[in-house]
């Protein structure tokens, strides 16, 4: 039996130029590339355009659009150790199981910058369609990365990224990697990237600090870290927000410095993702189980337009989340969102727009809404961060 791709390739050459242009607009980029090559080699008029052939192409086209989605998943780890705080740790045995699952599921592990390009560039033409791609990242440059994660990654020949708070390396803190460790790993597939100099809460102002002084202080954090990385031959324009915290001003600062930013909100990367606020899946504590990991690995980007929302809440502690969708091909009736208090209330405010409202108030600290929509054995996924101060206006303490 001929595959749908074969039917499309053989039938597309029968259409007038205007039809072929229309098909090329709709087809996945990899199929477009193949069709162009076939058309050049076979020439125009190799087949006669019958109604039957056109129906075959239409059916195969629908099949193609159903299975092809531009998506890239980024995984986030901190400690790979059993003796460190559970909230930021995964046991080495469980980490190795994750690597086994990635391989068994047929995913390609890419350098982070390449995954970003493939996931966000809808006009790119990868070698094969329906790629299953993933990137592995670590925040904070803990020593256990070198001892408990690097050997297995090196043995598999897989690239990975470490976001480094450079002052902790400069001070020689024994819980963190050394420049020699980082340099060695960079020679074996690691990208060493910016996580500020001192791992500060970027959104917090000092007492009586003006906006200009805050901006200068935070800018210096990023520039100092970049300078130290460059000094050690480890330059990168990738950046991860400490604690996953951000606001409009920090996003603007990252943009002004020409960096690509990563948060700690869940979801996959796609053409509508914000390059200043790309999602990753934090994997630690109770969130490392095999079934949940497979769901995250297979996840797809929920096609939401303008997903950036100011996360700080100050008066309405049950903030609604408005989602505006880029396509009408989704069955939004099947979408579910979870937040404080459990299942959220969803209402369609207008075509392609849904308002999600939580049952309970967001708690002090960091809270997330998570929205998913099933697609076969996979899920579209989107997560939104919220930040709330203490009732007296002071900042919360980290656990």
Secondary structure, DSSP 8 states (H G I E B T S, - for coil): ---HHHHHHHHHTTS-HHHHHHHHHHS-HHHHHHHHHHHHHH-TTSS---HHHHHHHHHHHHHHHHH----EEEEEE-EE-SSS-GGGEE-HHHHHHHHHHHHHTT-EE--HHHHHHHHH-TT---SSSS--EEEEEEES-BHHIIIIIHHHHHHHT--EEEEE-HHHHHTT-TTB--HHHHHHHHTTTEEEEE--SS---TT---TT--HHHHHHHHHHHHHHHHHHHHHTT----EEE-GGG---HHHHHHHHHTT-EEE-S--B-B-TTS-TTSB--EE--TTTT-HHHHHHHHT-EE--EES-----EESS-SS--EEEEES-S-S-GGG-EEEETTEE-EEEEEETTEEEEE-SS---SEEEEEEEEEEETTEEEEEEEEEEE--TTS------
